[in-house]
Amino acid sequence: MHADFENYLKTHTRLPEDAILRISGRATSRLLRRNEYLFREGETCRHKVFVVSGLLRTFSTSAEGAEHIVQFSPENSWTLDVESYDKQIPSRVSIGAVEPSTVLCWNRADFNTLLAEIPQLKKFSEQLIARNIYDSRRRILTTLSATSEEKYEDFVQNYPGYVSRLPLRMVAAYLGISLKTLTRIRHAQLQR
């Protein structure tokens, strides 16, 4: 059905083959063009999403038009707006493709059924949520206490493949610094 996703589950879980096929069978595949939205701010997030290939970004846009990137989701990662999905309320963020991407989507009812029927999936899901909380806490602490240079170094260290895949304006929007500051930091590093 969805071979790349099934291989991901085989690698990252101890789910039996029949459970993997059942999970995969409930997914709907969607192709996103570069800059196409999965959903926009103000819409309700109705799906859990697995990125098979490509790169997505979760972001909000200020009234002045400035983009604030909350997260990047590369291949073999999960994404959604958890608050909008859980509460079924309008999202405060948008999720869109940075590059052409293939995603798998599970609607809320189907995924909840899978969680109830497959305890190992529920445990794996809880582990992913915990890891996301740890990563978010680390990012918040870095954002609050690090210099612009330290933020960039942390980004490059933790996401080494992203710099070559992302426009600099998106890296700056993720780090919460200006494009001018990011350009200065990168130029200073080249001089060393």
HUJOKA-V452581 format. One record per pair of residues at least 6 apart in sequence whose C-alpha atoms are under 8 Angstrom apart, sorted by the first residue. I is the first residue (numbers start at 1). J is the second residue. D is the distance in Angstrom with one decimal. If there is no record, write none. Layout:
{{I;J;D} {I;J;D}}
This chain:
{{1;21;7.7} {1;24;6.7} {1;25;6.7} {2;24;6.3} {4;52;6.8} {5;24;7.3} {5;52;6.6} {5;76;7.7} {6;20;6.3} {6;21;7.3} {6;24;6.8} {8;76;7.0} {9;15;7.3} {9;20;6.9} {10;20;7.8} {13;124;7.1} {14;120;7.7} {15;120;6.4} {15;121;7.5} {19;118;7.1} {23;114;6.8} {26;106;6.6} {26;110;6.9} {27;104;5.7} {27;105;5.3} {27;106;5.1} {28;104;5.4} {28;105;5.1} {28;106;6.5} {29;102;7.1} {29;103;5.8} {29;104;4.6} {29;105;6.4} {30;102;5.8} {30;103;5.3} {30;104;6.2} {30;105;7.5} {31;100;7.5} {31;101;5.9} {31;102;4.6} {31;103;6.5} {32;38;7.6} {32;97;6.4} {32;100;5.7} {32;101;5.1} {32;102;6.2} {32;103;7.7} {33;97;6.8} {33;99;6.8} {33;100;4.6} {33;101;6.6} {34;97;5.3} {34;98;5.6} {34;99;4.3} {34;100;4.6} {34;101;7.5} {35;96;6.0} {35;97;5.0} {35;98;5.6} {35;99;6.9} {36;96;5.5} {36;97;5.5} {37;94;7.2} {37;95;5.9} {37;96;4.0} {37;97;6.3} {38;94;7.6} {38;95;5.5} {38;96;5.4} {38;97;7.5} {39;45;7.0} {39;94;5.8} {39;95;5.7} {39;96;7.1} {40;91;7.5} {40;93;6.7} {40;94;4.2} {40;95;6.5} {41;60;7.2} {41;90;7.2} {41;91;5.2} {41;92;5.1} {41;93;4.6} {41;94;4.6} {42;90;4.7} {42;91;5.0} {42;92;6.2} {42;93;7.6} {43;89;7.9} {43;90;4.9} {43;91;5.6} {44;84;5.8} {44;85;6.9} {44;88;6.1} {44;89;5.6} {44;90;4.5} {44;91;5.5} {45;80;6.9} {45;81;6.2} {45;82;8.0} {45;84;5.4} {45;85;4.9} {45;88;7.1} {45;89;7.9} {45;90;7.4} {45;91;6.6} {46;84;8.0} {46;85;5.7} {46;88;7.5} {46;107;5.9} {46;108;6.2} {47;80;7.1} {47;85;7.1} {47;105;5.7} {47;106;5.2} {47;107;4.5} {47;108;5.8} {48;78;7.4} {48;79;6.6} {48;80;5.8} {48;105;5.7} {48;106;5.3} {48;107;6.6} {48;108;7.1} {48;111;7.6} {49;78;5.5} {49;79;5.3} {49;80;6.2} {49;103;6.4} {49;104;5.6} {49;105;4.7} {49;106;6.7} {50;75;8.0} {50;76;6.8} {50;77;5.8} {50;78;4.4} {50;79;6.4} {50;103;5.5} {50;104;5.1} {50;105;6.6} {51;73;7.1} {51;74;6.5} {51;75;4.9} {51;76;5.5} {51;77;5.5} {51;78;6.2} {51;79;7.7} {51;101;7.4} {51;102;6.3} {51;103;4.5} {51;104;6.5} {52;75;5.1} {52;76;5.7} {52;77;7.8} {52;101;7.4} {52;102;5.4} {52;103;5.3} {52;104;7.0} {53;74;7.1} {53;75;4.5} {53;76;7.3} {53;101;5.2} {53;102;5.1} {53;103;7.0} {54;74;6.0} {54;75;5.7} {54;97;7.6} {54;98;7.7} {54;99;5.8} {54;100;5.7} {54;101;4.0} {54;102;6.5} {55;72;7.0} {55;73;5.6} {55;74;4.3} {55;75;6.4} {55;97;6.0} {55;98;5.5} {55;99;5.8} {55;100;7.5} {55;101;6.3} {56;72;5.7} {56;73;5.0} {56;74;6.3} {56;95;6.7} {56;96;5.5} {56;97;4.3} {56;98;5.3} {56;99;7.4} {56;101;7.6} {57;69;6.8} {57;70;7.6} {57;71;5.8} {57;72;4.5} {57;73;6.1} {57;95;5.6} {57;96;5.6} {57;97;6.4} {57;98;6.5} {58;69;5.9} {58;70;5.5} {58;71;5.2} {58;72;6.4} {58;73;8.0} {58;93;6.5} {58;94;5.7} {58;95;4.5} {58;96;6.8} {59;67;6.7} {59;68;5.4} {59;69;4.2} {59;70;5.4} {59;71;7.2} {59;93;5.3} {59;94;5.4} {59;95;6.4} {60;67;5.9} {60;68;5.3} {60;69;6.6} {60;70;7.8} {60;92;6.8} {60;93;4.7} {60;94;6.1} {61;67;4.5} {61;68;6.1} {61;93;7.9} {62;68;7.6} {67;173;6.1} {68;173;5.2} {68;174;6.2} {68;176;7.1} {69;170;7.2} {69;173;5.5} {69;174;4.5} {70;174;6.3} {71;174;7.3} {73;79;6.6} {80;95;7.8} {81;91;6.9} {81;93;7.3} {83;89;7.6} {83;91;7.5} {84;90;5.9} {84;91;5.1} {84;92;8.0} {85;108;7.7} {98;166;7.5} {114;121;7.5} {115;121;5.9} {115;122;5.0} {116;122;7.5} {142;151;6.5} {143;151;6.9} {143;175;7.3} {143;176;7.8} {148;175;7.8} {148;177;6.9} {148;181;7.7} {148;182;7.8} {149;185;6.3} {151;175;6.5} {152;175;7.1} {152;182;7.8} {155;175;8.0} {156;162;7.7} {156;163;7.1} {163;171;7.4} {168;179;7.0} {168;182;7.7} {169;179;5.7} {172;178;5.8} {172;179;5.5} {172;182;6.2} {173;179;8.0}}
